[in-house]
Amino acid sequence: MKTLTAMRTSQIGKIARFLEEHPGFSPKLVGENADVYGFRVGKTLLSVDEMEGLIDTPLEAHLARPQTRPPAMNGRRP
C-alpha cells in the first residue's frame, strides 16, 4: 500500500482543474477524513505525485512515446 502524504496547496488547484476537464479521472478517498489516496482512471490508480507529473507533462511528450503492441496470441482466441 502506498504511503499517504499531504497534498501541497499548489497541487490542489492544479488537480482540481484537471479533474473538471477530464471526468474519467476520479479521486480515491480513504479513511474517516476522506483523505485523497490517489486518482483512478479505468483500472489504474495514480498517486498524487504521479497525477501531478501527468498534468505537468506537455501533450507532445505523451504523443511522442512509442505505442506498445499487445503480445501475440499465437492464433488463440481470448
N, C-alpha and C positions, 0 to 999 in steps of 0.2 A: 504494500500500500504506500502511496506517495505521502510525503510529509506535508501537512497543512502549513502554509505560510500566509502572512497577512498581505493583502493586496496594497500596493502603493497607490497614492492618490492619482498619480499620472496614469496608472493602468486603468483605473475605474472608468474615467470618461472615455478613453480611447476604446475600451472593450464594449462599453455601453453603446457607443455609436456604431461599432461594427455589428453588434447583435441586432440593432434596429434595421440595418441594411441586409443582414443575412439571417433570416428566420430559421434556417436549417440548423443553426448552432444553438444549443441551449445550455444554460449553466447546470452543473451537477452540484447539488447542495447536500451538506451532511450536518448532523448534529442538531441540537435543540435551537441553536442560534442561526441555523441555515447558512453555515459558512460555505463559501464557494470553494469546492474541491477541485474543479476543473470545468471543462466545457466539452459537451458531447456533440458529435456530428456523425450521424449514422451509428456504426458500432465502435467508432474511435473516440477515446477520451483524451483530450489535450489538457496538460497542466496550464496554469495561469501564465507561466513564463513561455511555454510553447505557443499559446494563443497570442501573446504579445509579439513573439517572433514572426508568426504568420501574418499578423496585421502590419508589422513594420517592413516586411519584405516586399519590394516592388513587384507588381504583377508580372513584369517582363522576366524577372528571375524565376518565377514559378513556371511560366510558359517555356522557358529555355531548358528546363530539366528534361532529360530523356524519359520518355514514357516506357515503362516496363511492360512486357507482354506476359500474359498468363502462361503457366507451364503447359507443355504439350500433354494432351490427354492420351496419346498413343492409340487413337481410334476408339477409346472408351467413351461411353455416354455418361454424363453426370448423374 
